Amino acid sequence: MRRITNPKHIYVDHVGTVVDYEGEKHLITDVGGGCFKVVRLRDGCGRNVEIRKILHH
């Protein structure tokens, strides 16, 4: 996986991890600003989600 993220972002260590979001497994592929780019493992659907919705749910 190639990171295009600013390596100084405080949540850059979360890139490449699998998280539970809305009851399904998602892979965090990028981070920038206040959002994670997540890809649903079931079908590869990608979307941007606010960081606080993933880390503080």
C-alpha positions in Angstrom: 0.0 0.0 0.0 1.4 3.4 -1.0 0.9 6.2 1.4 0.1 9.6 -0.1 -0.6 11.0 3.3 1.5 13.7 5.0 3.8 11.6 7.2 3.5 14.2 10.0 -0.3 13.8 10.4 -1.1 12.7 13.9 -3.2 9.8 12.8 -0.8 8.5 10.0 -0.2 5.4 12.1 -3.8 4.3 11.6 -3.3 3.9 7.8 -3.5 0.2 6.9 -5.5 -0.9 9.9 -8.9 -2.6 9.8 -11.7 -1.0 11.8 -15.3 -1.7 12.5 -17.5 1.1 11.1 -21.3 0.9 10.8 -21.2 -2.8 11.6 -18.8 -3.8 8.9 -15.0 -4.1 8.5 -13.3 -1.2 6.7 -9.6 -0.7 5.8 -8.2 2.8 6.4 -6.2 3.7 3.3 -5.5 7.4 3.7 -5.8 10.2 6.2 -5.9 14.0 5.7 -7.4 16.9 7.4 -10.1 15.6 9.6 -11.1 12.6 7.6 -10.0 9.0 7.0 -10.4 7.4 3.6 -11.9 4.0 4.3 -12.7 1.1 2.0 -15.3 -1.5 2.9 -13.7 -4.9 2.7 -16.9 -6.6 1.6 -17.2 -4.8 -1.8 -14.3 -2.3 -2.0 -16.6 0.7 -1.7 -14.5 3.7 -0.6 -15.6 6.8 1.2 -14.3 9.7 3.4 -15.3 9.5 7.0 -14.6 12.0 9.8 -11.9 10.7 12.1 -14.0 11.3 15.2 -16.7 9.0 13.9 -14.3 6.1 13.6 -12.1 6.6 16.7 -14.8 7.8 19.1 -17.9 5.7 18.2 
